[in-house]
Amino acid sequence: MPSAYTAPLIKATFPADGVLVLALARPPVNAFSTDLFHQLDEVTRTASRDNDVRCVVLTSDVAKGFTAGLDLQCVRLSSSPAHSPLPPPT
């Protein structure tokens, strides 16, 4: 089951039955980039279809805090909605 949650910027662990912990891992401050948004979207969608997951805990793998918010450099580089750091609405 853990291989289904493999993502470069998110560390997944199962500390107890039914509990999935997703830790954001984008040092130094977990700023949300396009890649982080897409990876988080992918692993949470996978968790929503997994009958063994009853609870998802979202946390941080960096010591400075949970997240600094949106990566402003990513926003500056995005000049059109096609390059938006946010995933498309579903």
PyMOL Python script that loads the backbone (N, CA, C, O; Angstrom):
from pymol import cmd

cmd.read_pdbstr("""\
ATOM      1  N   MET A   1       0.810  -1.209   0.000  1.00  0.00           N
ATOM      2  CA  MET A   1       0.000   0.000   0.000  1.00  0.00           C
ATOM      3  C   MET A   1       0.851   1.271   0.000  1.00  0.00           C
ATOM      4  O   MET A   1       0.479   2.207  -0.707  1.00  0.00           O
ATOM      5  N   PRO A   2       1.969   1.382   0.739  1.00  0.00           N
ATOM      6  CA  PRO A   2       2.745   2.623   0.736  1.00  0.00           C
ATOM      7  C   PRO A   2       3.227   3.055  -0.644  1.00  0.00           C
ATOM      8  O   PRO A   2       3.333   4.255  -0.900  1.00  0.00           O
ATOM      9  N   SER A   3       3.526   2.102  -1.554  1.00  0.00           N
ATOM     10  CA  SER A   3       4.005   2.498  -2.873  1.00  0.00           C
ATOM     11  C   SER A   3       2.958   3.290  -3.646  1.00  0.00           C
ATOM     12  O   SER A   3       3.310   4.078  -4.523  1.00  0.00           O
ATOM     13  N   ALA A   4       1.676   3.097  -3.336  1.00  0.00           N
ATOM     14  CA  ALA A   4       0.610   3.862  -3.989  1.00  0.00           C
ATOM     15  C   ALA A   4       0.658   5.332  -3.597  1.00  0.00           C
ATOM     16  O   ALA A   4       0.052   6.173  -4.262  1.00  0.00           O
ATOM     17  N   TYR A   5       1.365   5.641  -2.536  1.00  0.00           N
ATOM     18  CA  TYR A   5       1.422   7.017  -2.028  1.00  0.00           C
ATOM     19  C   TYR A   5       2.807   7.634  -2.189  1.00  0.00           C
ATOM     20  O   TYR A   5       3.139   8.599  -1.501  1.00  0.00           O
ATOM     21  N   THR A   6       3.604   7.093  -3.076  1.00  0.00           N
ATOM     22  CA  THR A   6       4.947   7.607  -3.300  1.00  0.00           C
ATOM     23  C   THR A   6       4.888   8.895  -4.117  1.00  0.00           C
ATOM     24  O   THR A   6       4.326   8.919  -5.212  1.00  0.00           O
ATOM     25  N   ALA A   7       5.473   9.964  -3.575  1.00  0.00           N
ATOM     26  CA  ALA A   7       5.554  11.245  -4.269  1.00  0.00           C
ATOM     27  C   ALA A   7       6.822  11.948  -3.785  1.00  0.00           C
ATOM     28  O   ALA A   7       7.134  11.895  -2.596  1.00  0.00           O
ATOM     29  N   PRO A   8       7.548  12.596  -4.672  1.00  0.00           N
ATOM     30  CA  PRO A   8       8.814  13.226  -4.273  1.00  0.00           C
ATOM     31  C   PRO A   8       8.683  14.299  -3.185  1.00  0.00           C
ATOM     32  O   PRO A   8       9.595  14.462  -2.375  1.00  0.00           O
ATOM     33  N   LEU A   9       7.569  15.028  -3.155  1.00  0.00           N
ATOM     34  CA  LEU A   9       7.426  16.139  -2.206  1.00  0.00           C
ATOM     35  C   LEU A   9       6.508  15.821  -1.039  1.00  0.00           C
ATOM     36  O   LEU A   9       6.203  16.694  -0.227  1.00  0.00           O
ATOM     37  N   ILE A  10       6.061  14.558  -0.955  1.00  0.00           N
ATOM     38  CA  ILE A  10       5.158  14.151   0.125  1.00  0.00           C
ATOM     39  C   ILE A  10       5.624  12.803   0.665  1.00  0.00           C
ATOM     40  O   ILE A  10       5.809  11.849  -0.091  1.00  0.00           O
ATOM     41  N   LYS A  11       5.810  12.737   1.974  1.00  0.00           N
ATOM     42  CA  LYS A  11       6.185  11.482   2.618  1.00  0.00           C
ATOM     43  C   LYS A  11       4.943  10.874   3.252  1.00  0.00           C
ATOM     44  O   LYS A  11       4.256  11.523   4.041  1.00  0.00           O
ATOM     45  N   ALA A  12       4.662   9.627   2.903  1.00  0.00           N
ATOM     46  CA  ALA A  12       3.479   8.950   3.427  1.00  0.00           C
ATOM     47  C   ALA A  12       3.889   7.846   4.399  1.00  0.00           C
ATOM     48  O   ALA A  12       4.802   7.065   4.132  1.00  0.00           O
ATOM     49  N   THR A  13       3.196   7.802   5.521  1.00  0.00           N
ATOM     50  CA  THR A  13       3.407   6.734   6.497  1.00  0.00           C
ATOM     51  C   THR A  13       2.052   6.271   7.019  1.00  0.00           C
ATOM     52  O   THR A  13       1.049   6.980   6.930  1.00  0.00           O
ATOM     53  N   PHE A  14       2.057   5.061   7.565  1.00  0.00           N
ATOM     54  CA  PHE A  14       0.865   4.473   8.158  1.00  0.00           C
ATOM     55  C   PHE A  14       1.182   4.109   9.600  1.00  0.00           C
ATOM     56  O   PHE A  14       1.571   2.972   9.868  1.00  0.00           O
ATOM     57  N   PRO A  15       1.026   5.046  10.545  1.00  0.00           N
ATOM     58  CA  PRO A  15       1.402   4.792  11.936  1.00  0.00           C
ATOM     59  C   PRO A  15       0.441   3.856  12.674  1.00  0.00           C
ATOM     60  O   PRO A  15       0.794   3.299  13.714  1.00  0.00           O
ATOM     61  N   ALA A  16      -0.755   3.682  12.147  1.00  0.00           N
ATOM     62  CA  ALA A  16      -1.750   2.804  12.771  1.00  0.00           C
ATOM     63  C   ALA A  16      -2.723   2.347  11.693  1.00  0.00           C
ATOM     64  O   ALA A  16      -2.784   2.929  10.609  1.00  0.00           O
ATOM     65  N   ASP A  17      -3.479   1.305  11.998  1.00  0.00           N
ATOM     66  CA  ASP A  17      -4.477   0.820  11.043  1.00  0.00           C
ATOM     67  C   ASP A  17      -5.444   1.932  10.672  1.00  0.00           C
ATOM     68  O   ASP A  17      -6.023   2.586  11.539  1.00  0.00           O
ATOM     69  N   GLY A  18      -5.609   2.135   9.372  1.00  0.00           N
ATOM     70  CA  GLY A  18      -6.565   3.112   8.887  1.00  0.00           C
ATOM     71  C   GLY A  18      -6.092   4.550   8.886  1.00  0.00           C
ATOM     72  O   GLY A  18      -6.812   5.433   8.418  1.00  0.00           O
ATOM     73  N   VAL A  19      -4.894   4.808   9.401  1.00  0.00           N
ATOM     74  CA  VAL A  19      -4.388   6.185   9.510  1.00  0.00           C
ATOM     75  C   VAL A  19      -3.253   6.396   8.505  1.00  0.00           C
ATOM     76  O   VAL A  19      -2.239   5.700   8.539  1.00  0.00           O
ATOM     77  N   LEU A  20      -3.442   7.357   7.623  1.00  0.00           N
ATOM     78  CA  LEU A  20      -2.427   7.745   6.646  1.00  0.00           C
ATOM     79  C   LEU A  20      -1.929   9.132   7.016  1.00  0.00           C
ATOM     80  O   LEU A  20      -2.715  10.076   7.097  1.00  0.00           O
ATOM     81  N   VAL A  21      -0.631   9.259   7.240  1.00  0.00           N
ATOM     82  CA  VAL A  21      -0.019  10.559   7.524  1.00  0.00           C
ATOM     83  C   VAL A  21       0.720  11.014   6.272  1.00  0.00           C
ATOM     84  O   VAL A  21       1.601  10.316   5.770  1.00  0.00           O
ATOM     85  N   LEU A  22       0.356  12.183   5.779  1.00  0.00           N
ATOM     86  CA  LEU A  22       1.019  12.790   4.630  1.00  0.00           C
ATOM     87  C   LEU A  22       1.809  13.993   5.125  1.00  0.00           C
ATOM     88  O   LEU A  22       1.232  14.945   5.650  1.00  0.00           O
ATOM     89  N   ALA A  23       3.111  13.952   4.960  1.00  0.00           N
ATOM     90  CA  ALA A  23       3.983  15.043   5.411  1.00  0.00           C
ATOM     91  C   ALA A  23       4.526  15.797   4.203  1.00  0.00           C
ATOM     92  O   ALA A  23       5.199  15.220   3.350  1.00  0.00           O
ATOM     93  N   LEU A  24       4.227  17.091   4.142  1.00  0.00           N
ATOM     94  CA  LEU A  24       4.778  17.930   3.083  1.00  0.00           C
ATOM     95  C   LEU A  24       6.288  17.982   3.262  1.00  0.00           C
ATOM     96  O   LEU A  24       6.777  18.208   4.369  1.00  0.00           O
ATOM     97  N   ALA A  25       7.028  17.774   2.177  1.00  0.00           N
ATOM     98  CA  ALA A  25       8.490  17.710   2.262  1.00  0.00           C
ATOM     99  C   ALA A  25       9.113  18.538   1.146  1.00  0.00           C
ATOM    100  O   ALA A  25       9.725  18.009   0.218  1.00  0.00           O
ATOM    101  N   ARG A  26       8.939  19.845   1.262  1.00  0.00           N
ATOM    102  CA  ARG A  26       9.536  20.774   0.286  1.00  0.00           C
ATOM    103  C   ARG A  26      10.302  21.859   1.045  1.00  0.00           C
ATOM    104  O   ARG A  26       9.827  22.986   1.189  1.00  0.00           O
ATOM    105  N   PRO A  27      11.503  21.496   1.531  1.00  0.00           N
ATOM    106  CA  PRO A  27      12.299  22.458   2.294  1.00  0.00           C
ATOM    107  C   PRO A  27      12.646  23.681   1.442  1.00  0.00           C
ATOM    108  O   PRO A  27      12.698  23.576   0.216  1.00  0.00           O
ATOM    109  N   PRO A  28      12.876  24.803   2.050  1.00  0.00           N
ATOM    110  CA  PRO A  28      13.023  24.985   3.488  1.00  0.00           C
ATOM    111  C   PRO A  28      11.718  25.302   4.221  1.00  0.00           C
ATOM    112  O   PRO A  28      11.660  25.170   5.444  1.00  0.00           O
ATOM    113  N   VAL A  29      10.646  25.729   3.487  1.00  0.00           N
ATOM    114  CA  VAL A  29       9.439  26.184   4.192  1.00  0.00           C
ATOM    115  C   VAL A  29       8.135  25.586   3.647  1.00  0.00           C
ATOM    116  O   VAL A  29       7.052  26.081   3.960  1.00  0.00           O
ATOM    117  N   ASN A  30       8.233  24.534   2.840  1.00  0.00           N
ATOM    118  CA  ASN A  30       7.046  23.892   2.258  1.00  0.00           C
ATOM    119  C   ASN A  30       6.166  24.866   1.475  1.00  0.00           C
ATOM    120  O   ASN A  30       4.940  24.799   1.562  1.00  0.00           O
ATOM    121  N   ALA A  31       6.771  25.752   0.725  1.00  0.00           N
ATOM    122  CA  ALA A  31       5.989  26.662  -0.106  1.00  0.00           C
ATOM    123  C   ALA A  31       5.270  25.852  -1.183  1.00  0.00           C
ATOM    124  O   ALA A  31       5.874  24.993  -1.825  1.00  0.00           O
ATOM    125  N   PHE A  32       3.978  26.126  -1.381  1.00  0.00           N
ATOM    126  CA  PHE A  32       3.180  25.378  -2.345  1.00  0.00           C
ATOM    127  C   PHE A  32       3.531  25.764  -3.772  1.00  0.00           C
ATOM    128  O   PHE A  32       3.353  26.912  -4.180  1.00  0.00           O
ATOM    129  N   SER A  33       4.028  24.797  -4.519  1.00  0.00           N
ATOM    130  CA  SER A  33       4.348  24.965  -5.934  1.00  0.00           C
ATOM    131  C   SER A  33       3.353  24.151  -6.745  1.00  0.00           C
ATOM    132  O   SER A  33       2.528  23.425  -6.188  1.00  0.00           O
ATOM    133  N   THR A  34       3.436  24.276  -8.055  1.00  0.00           N
ATOM    134  CA  THR A  34       2.594  23.478  -8.937  1.00  0.00           C
ATOM    135  C   THR A  34       2.800  21.995  -8.669  1.00  0.00           C
ATOM    136  O   THR A  34       1.832  21.243  -8.560  1.00  0.00           O
ATOM    137  N   ASP A  35       4.050  21.573  -8.562  1.00  0.00           N
ATOM    138  CA  ASP A  35       4.347  20.160  -8.319  1.00  0.00           C
ATOM    139  C   ASP A  35       3.760  19.680  -6.994  1.00  0.00           C
ATOM    140  O   ASP A  35       3.181  18.595  -6.926  1.00  0.00           O
ATOM    141  N   LEU A  36       3.908  20.484  -5.944  1.00  0.00           N
ATOM    142  CA  LEU A  36       3.380  20.083  -4.641  1.00  0.00           C
ATOM    143  C   LEU A  36       1.848  19.972  -4.689  1.00  0.00           C
ATOM    144  O   LEU A  36       1.283  19.017  -4.156  1.00  0.00           O
ATOM    145  N   PHE A  37       1.180  20.937  -5.321  1.00  0.00           N
ATOM    146  CA  PHE A  37      -0.280  20.867  -5.453  1.00  0.00           C
ATOM    147  C   PHE A  37      -0.707  19.591  -6.174  1.00  0.00           C
ATOM    148  O   PHE A  37      -1.611  18.888  -5.722  1.00  0.00           O
ATOM    149  N   HIS A  38      -0.056  19.300  -7.289  1.00  0.00           N
ATOM    150  CA  HIS A  38      -0.440  18.127  -8.075  1.00  0.00           C
ATOM    151  C   HIS A  38      -0.158  16.824  -7.328  1.00  0.00           C
ATOM    152  O   HIS A  38      -0.962  15.893  -7.383  1.00  0.00           O
ATOM    153  N   GLN A  39       0.973  16.752  -6.632  1.00  0.00           N
ATOM    154  CA  GLN A  39       1.284  15.548  -5.871  1.00  0.00           C
ATOM    155  C   GLN A  39       0.317  15.356  -4.710  1.00  0.00           C
ATOM    156  O   GLN A  39      -0.118  14.236  -4.443  1.00  0.00           O
ATOM    157  N   LEU A  40      -0.017  16.432  -4.025  1.00  0.00           N
ATOM    158  CA  LEU A  40      -0.975  16.334  -2.923  1.00  0.00           C
ATOM    159  C   LEU A  40      -2.352  15.922  -3.449  1.00  0.00           C
ATOM    160  O   LEU A  40      -3.037  15.108  -2.832  1.00  0.00           O
ATOM    161  N   ASP A  41      -2.749  16.480  -4.576  1.00  0.00           N
ATOM    162  CA  ASP A  41      -4.014  16.101  -5.200  1.00  0.00           C
ATOM    163  C   ASP A  41      -4.014  14.608  -5.543  1.00  0.00           C
ATOM    164  O   ASP A  41      -4.993  13.906  -5.286  1.00  0.00           O
ATOM    165  N   GLU A  42      -2.930  14.139  -6.114  1.00  0.00           N
ATOM    166  CA  GLU A  42      -2.843  12.732  -6.515  1.00  0.00           C
ATOM    167  C   GLU A  42      -2.910  11.778  -5.315  1.00  0.00           C
ATOM    168  O   GLU A  42      -3.651  10.795  -5.344  1.00  0.00           O
ATOM    169  N   VAL A  43      -2.144  12.063  -4.271  1.00  0.00           N
ATOM    170  CA  VAL A  43      -2.149  11.142  -3.126  1.00  0.00           C
ATOM    171  C   VAL A  43      -3.467  11.205  -2.345  1.00  0.00           C
ATOM    172  O   VAL A  43      -3.902  10.188  -1.807  1.00  0.00           O
ATOM    173  N   THR A  44      -4.105  12.368  -2.273  1.00  0.00           N
ATOM    174  CA  THR A  44      -5.388  12.424  -1.566  1.00  0.00           C
ATOM    175  C   THR A  44      -6.488  11.741  -2.372  1.00  0.00           C
ATOM    176  O   THR A  44      -7.393  11.142  -1.791  1.00  0.00           O
ATOM    177  N   ARG A  45      -6.427  11.821  -3.681  1.00  0.00           N
ATOM    178  CA  ARG A  45      -7.392  11.085  -4.509  1.00  0.00           C
ATOM    179  C   ARG A  45      -7.195   9.580  -4.341  1.00  0.00           C
ATOM    180  O   ARG A  45      -8.165   8.825  -4.265  1.00  0.00           O
ATOM    181  N   THR A  46      -5.951   9.157  -4.285  1.00  0.00           N
ATOM    182  CA  THR A  46      -5.665   7.740  -4.060  1.00  0.00           C
ATOM    183  C   THR A  46      -6.207   7.310  -2.702  1.00  0.00           C
ATOM    184  O   THR A  46      -6.814   6.245  -2.585  1.00  0.00           O
ATOM    185  N   ALA A  47      -5.993   8.127  -1.681  1.00  0.00           N
ATOM    186  CA  ALA A  47      -6.490   7.805  -0.337  1.00  0.00           C
ATOM    187  C   ALA A  47      -8.006   7.730  -0.307  1.00  0.00           C
ATOM    188  O   ALA A  47      -8.572   6.900   0.404  1.00  0.00           O
ATOM    189  N   SER A  48      -8.670   8.589  -1.072  1.00  0.00           N
ATOM    190  CA  SER A  48     -10.137   8.584  -1.056  1.00  0.00           C
ATOM    191  C   SER A  48     -10.714   7.307  -1.661  1.00  0.00           C
ATOM    192  O   SER A  48     -11.854   6.941  -1.374  1.00  0.00           O
ATOM    193  N   ARG A  49      -9.931   6.633  -2.495  1.00  0.00           N
ATOM    194  CA  ARG A  49     -10.388   5.387  -3.101  1.00  0.00           C
ATOM    195  C   ARG A  49      -9.904   4.144  -2.345  1.00  0.00           C
ATOM    196  O   ARG A  49     -10.260   3.020  -2.700  1.00  0.00           O
ATOM    197  N   ASP A  50      -9.103   4.350  -1.316  1.00  0.00           N
ATOM    198  CA  ASP A  50      -8.505   3.247  -0.563  1.00  0.00           C
ATOM    199  C   ASP A  50      -9.385   2.920   0.647  1.00  0.00           C
ATOM    200  O   ASP A  50      -9.475   3.713   1.584  1.00  0.00           O
ATOM    201  N   ASN A  51     -10.024   1.771   0.626  1.00  0.00           N
ATOM    202  CA  ASN A  51     -10.910   1.375   1.724  1.00  0.00           C
ATOM    203  C   ASN A  51     -10.173   1.146   3.035  1.00  0.00           C
ATOM    204  O   ASN A  51     -10.798   1.127   4.096  1.00  0.00           O
ATOM    205  N   ASP A  52      -8.855   0.971   2.983  1.00  0.00           N
ATOM    206  CA  ASP A  52      -8.070   0.776   4.203  1.00  0.00           C
ATOM    207  C   ASP A  52      -7.726   2.088   4.907  1.00  0.00           C
ATOM    208  O   ASP A  52      -7.289   2.076   6.058  1.00  0.00           O
ATOM    209  N   VAL A  53      -7.919   3.215   4.225  1.00  0.00           N
ATOM    210  CA  VAL A  53      -7.623   4.527   4.813  1.00  0.00           C
ATOM    211  C   VAL A  53      -8.912   5.103   5.395  1.00  0.00           C
ATOM    212  O   VAL A  53      -9.884   5.335   4.677  1.00  0.00           O
ATOM    213  N   ARG A  54      -8.901   5.328   6.702  1.00  0.00           N
ATOM    214  CA  ARG A  54     -10.072   5.886   7.393  1.00  0.00           C
ATOM    215  C   ARG A  54      -9.843   7.334   7.814  1.00  0.00           C
ATOM    216  O   ARG A  54     -10.792   8.076   8.067  1.00  0.00           O
ATOM    217  N   CYS A  55      -8.572   7.725   7.884  1.00  0.00           N
ATOM    218  CA  CYS A  55      -8.219   9.067   8.358  1.00  0.00           C
ATOM    219  C   CYS A  55      -6.935   9.504   7.664  1.00  0.00           C
ATOM    220  O   CYS A  55      -6.002   8.713   7.525  1.00  0.00           O
ATOM    221  N   VAL A  56      -6.885  10.764   7.227  1.00  0.00           N
ATOM    222  CA  VAL A  56      -5.676  11.329   6.637  1.00  0.00           C
ATOM    223  C   VAL A  56      -5.238  12.500   7.508  1.00  0.00           C
ATOM    224  O   VAL A  56      -6.026  13.403   7.790  1.00  0.00           O
ATOM    225  N   VAL A  57      -3.984  12.479   7.931  1.00  0.00           N
ATOM    226  CA  VAL A  57      -3.406  13.559   8.715  1.00  0.00           C
ATOM    227  C   VAL A  57      -2.387  14.268   7.827  1.00  0.00           C
ATOM    228  O   VAL A  57      -1.453  13.645   7.322  1.00  0.00           O
ATOM    229  N   LEU A  58      -2.572  15.567   7.643  1.00  0.00           N
ATOM    230  CA  LEU A  58      -1.656  16.362   6.836  1.00  0.00           C
ATOM    231  C   LEU A  58      -0.741  17.130   7.780  1.00  0.00           C
ATOM    232  O   LEU A  58      -1.201  17.866   8.653  1.00  0.00           O
ATOM    233  N   THR A  59       0.560  16.946   7.589  1.00  0.00           N
ATOM    234  CA  THR A  59       1.542  17.560   8.476  1.00  0.00           C
ATOM    235  C   THR A  59       2.744  18.019   7.665  1.00  0.00           C
ATOM    236  O   THR A  59       2.717  18.005   6.434  1.00  0.00           O
ATOM    237  N   SER A  60       3.791  18.424   8.361  1.00  0.00           N
ATOM    238  CA  SER A  60       5.001  18.942   7.724  1.00  0.00           C
ATOM    239  C   SER A  60       6.210  18.084   8.069  1.00  0.00           C
ATOM    240  O   SER A  60       6.317  17.549   9.172  1.00  0.00           O
ATOM    241  N   ASP A  61       7.108  17.964   7.116  1.00  0.00           N
ATOM    242  CA  ASP A  61       8.358  17.262   7.340  1.00  0.00           C
ATOM    243  C   ASP A  61       9.504  18.241   7.619  1.00  0.00           C
ATOM    244  O   ASP A  61      10.633  17.817   7.867  1.00  0.00           O
ATOM    245  N   VAL A  62       9.221  19.531   7.581  1.00  0.00           N
ATOM    246  CA  VAL A  62      10.266  20.529   7.849  1.00  0.00           C
ATOM    247  C   VAL A  62      10.059  21.121   9.244  1.00  0.00           C
ATOM    248  O   VAL A  62       8.931  21.223   9.725  1.00  0.00           O
ATOM    249  N   ALA A  63      11.140  21.500   9.871  1.00  0.00           N
ATOM    250  CA  ALA A  63      11.096  21.963  11.258  1.00  0.00           C
ATOM    251  C   ALA A  63      10.551  23.382  11.412  1.00  0.00           C
ATOM    252  O   ALA A  63      10.122  23.758  12.503  1.00  0.00           O
ATOM    253  N   LYS A  64      10.559  24.173  10.344  1.00  0.00           N
ATOM    254  CA  LYS A  64      10.180  25.587  10.467  1.00  0.00           C
ATOM    255  C   LYS A  64       8.677  25.833  10.551  1.00  0.00           C
ATOM    256  O   LYS A  64       8.253  26.966  10.778  1.00  0.00           O
ATOM    257  N   GLY A  65       7.879  24.810  10.375  1.00  0.00           N
ATOM    258  CA  GLY A  65       6.434  24.996  10.439  1.00  0.00           C
ATOM    259  C   GLY A  65       5.732  24.205   9.366  1.00  0.00           C
ATOM    260  O   GLY A  65       6.353  23.443   8.625  1.00  0.00           O
ATOM    261  N   PHE A  66       4.421  24.393   9.290  1.00  0.00           N
ATOM    262  CA  PHE A  66       3.622  23.626   8.344  1.00  0.00           C
ATOM    263  C   PHE A  66       3.911  24.043   6.904  1.00  0.00           C
ATOM    264  O   PHE A  66       4.389  23.234   6.110  1.00  0.00           O
ATOM    265  N   THR A  67       3.626  25.295   6.564  1.00  0.00           N
ATOM    266  CA  THR A  67       3.887  25.792   5.206  1.00  0.00           C
ATOM    267  C   THR A  67       3.972  27.315   5.222  1.00  0.00           C
ATOM    268  O   THR A  67       3.357  27.977   6.058  1.00  0.00           O
ATOM    269  N   ALA A  68       4.733  27.847   4.298  1.00  0.00           N
ATOM    270  CA  ALA A  68       4.816  29.297   4.144  1.00  0.00           C
ATOM    271  C   ALA A  68       3.702  29.804   3.230  1.00  0.00           C
ATOM    272  O   ALA A  68       3.527  31.013   3.079  1.00  0.00           O
ATOM    273  N   GLY A  69       2.954  28.893   2.625  1.00  0.00           N
ATOM    274  CA  GLY A  69       1.886  29.282   1.705  1.00  0.00           C
ATOM    275  C   GLY A  69       2.318  29.108   0.264  1.00  0.00           C
ATOM    276  O   GLY A  69       3.168  28.272  -0.042  1.00  0.00           O
ATOM    277  N   LEU A  70       1.737  29.892  -0.614  1.00  0.00           N
ATOM    278  CA  LEU A  70       1.996  29.793  -2.038  1.00  0.00           C
ATOM    279  C   LEU A  70       3.412  30.240  -2.377  1.00  0.00           C
ATOM    280  O   LEU A  70       3.894  31.249  -1.862  1.00  0.00           O
ATOM    281  N   ASP A  71       4.066  29.490  -3.241  1.00  0.00           N
ATOM    282  CA  ASP A  71       5.399  29.844  -3.726  1.00  0.00           C
ATOM    283  C   ASP A  71       5.246  31.013  -4.698  1.00  0.00           C
ATOM    284  O   ASP A  71       4.809  30.822  -5.833  1.00  0.00           O
ATOM    285  N   LEU A  72       5.599  32.208  -4.266  1.00  0.00           N
ATOM    286  CA  LEU A  72       5.400  33.407  -5.083  1.00  0.00           C
ATOM    287  C   LEU A  72       6.241  33.382  -6.348  1.00  0.00           C
ATOM    288  O   LEU A  72       5.841  33.957  -7.361  1.00  0.00           O
ATOM    289  N   GLN A  73       7.389  32.735  -6.314  1.00  0.00           N
ATOM    290  CA  GLN A  73       8.205  32.597  -7.520  1.00  0.00           C
ATOM    291  C   GLN A  73       7.437  31.800  -8.572  1.00  0.00           C
ATOM    292  O   GLN A  73       7.504  32.112  -9.761  1.00  0.00           O
ATOM    293  N   CYS A  74       6.724  30.797  -8.147  1.00  0.00           N
ATOM    294  CA  CYS A  74       5.914  29.982  -9.047  1.00  0.00           C
ATOM    295  C   CYS A  74       4.807  30.832  -9.665  1.00  0.00           C
ATOM    296  O   CYS A  74       4.514  30.692 -10.853  1.00  0.00           O
ATOM    297  N   VAL A  75       4.198  31.702  -8.886  1.00  0.00           N
ATOM    298  CA  VAL A  75       3.133  32.570  -9.379  1.00  0.00           C
ATOM    299  C   VAL A  75       3.686  33.559 -10.392  1.00  0.00           C
ATOM    300  O   VAL A  75       3.057  33.804 -11.421  1.00  0.00           O
ATOM    301  N   ARG A  76       4.845  34.125 -10.120  1.00  0.00           N
ATOM    302  CA  ARG A  76       5.451  35.089 -11.053  1.00  0.00           C
ATOM    303  C   ARG A  76       5.753  34.443 -12.397  1.00  0.00           C
ATOM    304  O   ARG A  76       5.647  35.092 -13.438  1.00  0.00           O
ATOM    305  N   LEU A  77       6.128  33.166 -12.380  1.00  0.00           N
ATOM    306  CA  LEU A  77       6.453  32.472 -13.621  1.00  0.00           C
ATOM    307  C   LEU A  77       5.207  32.056 -14.390  1.00  0.00           C
ATOM    308  O   LEU A  77       5.288  31.737 -15.576  1.00  0.00           O
ATOM    309  N   SER A  78       4.058  32.057 -13.728  1.00  0.00           N
ATOM    310  CA  SER A  78       2.807  31.648 -14.367  1.00  0.00           C
ATOM    311  C   SER A  78       2.131  32.862 -14.979  1.00  0.00           C
ATOM    312  O   SER A  78       1.704  33.768 -14.263  1.00  0.00           O
ATOM    313  N   SER A  79       2.034  32.882 -16.279  1.00  0.00           N
ATOM    314  CA  SER A  79       1.405  34.019 -16.933  1.00  0.00           C
ATOM    315  C   SER A  79       0.037  33.686 -17.516  1.00  0.00           C
ATOM    316  O   SER A  79      -0.653  34.574 -18.015  1.00  0.00           O
ATOM    317  N   SER A  80      -0.364  32.413 -17.458  1.00  0.00           N
ATOM    318  CA  SER A  80      -1.674  32.035 -17.983  1.00  0.00           C
ATOM    319  C   SER A  80      -2.308  30.993 -17.080  1.00  0.00           C
ATOM    320  O   SER A  80      -1.607  30.339 -16.307  1.00  0.00           O
ATOM    321  N   PRO A  81      -3.626  30.825 -17.161  1.00  0.00           N
ATOM    322  CA  PRO A  81      -4.298  29.812 -16.337  1.00  0.00           C
ATOM    323  C   PRO A  81      -3.764  28.402 -16.588  1.00  0.00           C
ATOM    324  O   PRO A  81      -3.826  27.552 -15.700  1.00  0.00           O
ATOM    325  N   ALA A  82      -3.243  28.149 -17.782  1.00  0.00           N
ATOM    326  CA  ALA A  82      -2.696  26.825 -18.093  1.00  0.00           C
ATOM    327  C   ALA A  82      -1.466  26.520 -17.252  1.00  0.00           C
ATOM    328  O   ALA A  82      -1.122  25.353 -17.062  1.00  0.00           O
ATOM    329  N   HIS A  83      -0.801  27.548 -16.747  1.00  0.00           N
ATOM    330  CA  HIS A  83       0.397  27.363 -15.928  1.00  0.00           C
ATOM    331  C   HIS A  83       0.123  27.680 -14.457  1.00  0.00           C
ATOM    332  O   HIS A  83       1.055  27.900 -13.683  1.00  0.00           O
ATOM    333  N   SER A  84      -1.123  27.702 -14.082  1.00  0.00           N
ATOM    334  CA  SER A  84      -1.498  28.020 -12.703  1.00  0.00           C
ATOM    335  C   SER A  84      -0.935  26.996 -11.735  1.00  0.00           C
ATOM    336  O   SER A  84      -0.890  25.808 -12.055  1.00  0.00           O
ATOM    337  N   PRO A  85      -0.499  27.436 -10.543  1.00  0.00           N
ATOM    338  CA  PRO A  85      -0.028  26.488  -9.541  1.00  0.00           C
ATOM    339  C   PRO A  85      -1.159  25.685  -8.935  1.00  0.00           C
ATOM    340  O   PRO A  85      -0.910  24.682  -8.268  1.00  0.00           O
ATOM    341  N   LEU A  86      -2.389  26.098  -9.150  1.00  0.00           N
ATOM    342  CA  LEU A  86      -3.529  25.383  -8.589  1.00  0.00           C
ATOM    343  C   LEU A  86      -4.006  24.302  -9.557  1.00  0.00           C
ATOM    344  O   LEU A  86      -4.008  24.504 -10.771  1.00  0.00           O
ATOM    345  N   PRO A  87      -4.409  23.158  -9.012  1.00  0.00           N
ATOM    346  CA  PRO A  87      -4.957  22.124  -9.895  1.00  0.00           C
ATOM    347  C   PRO A  87      -6.290  22.587 -10.464  1.00  0.00           C
ATOM    348  O   PRO A  87      -6.985  23.388  -9.840  1.00  0.00           O
ATOM    349  N   PRO A  88      -6.655  22.086 -11.650  1.00  0.00           N
ATOM    350  CA  PRO A  88      -7.940  22.494 -12.220  1.00  0.00           C
ATOM    351  C   PRO A  88      -9.088  22.017 -11.356  1.00  0.00           C
ATOM    352  O   PRO A  88      -8.984  20.963 -10.729  1.00  0.00           O
ATOM    353  N   PRO A  89     -10.182  22.764 -11.305  1.00  0.00           N
ATOM    354  CA  PRO A  89     -11.324  22.342 -10.490  1.00  0.00           C
ATOM    355  C   PRO A  89     -11.930  21.048 -11.034  1.00  0.00           C
ATOM    356  O   PRO A  89     -11.911  20.789 -12.237  1.00  0.00           O
ATOM    357  N   THR A  90     -12.465  20.247 -10.115  1.00  0.00           N
ATOM    358  CA  THR A  90     -13.088  18.992 -10.552  1.00  0.00           C
ATOM    359  C   THR A  90     -14.582  19.031 -10.352  1.00  0.00           C
ATOM    360  O   THR A  90     -15.273  18.060 -10.664  1.00  0.00           O
TER     361      THR A  90
END
""", "prot")
cmd.dss("prot")
cmd.show_as("cartoon", "prot")
cmd.util.cbc("prot")
cmd.orient("prot")
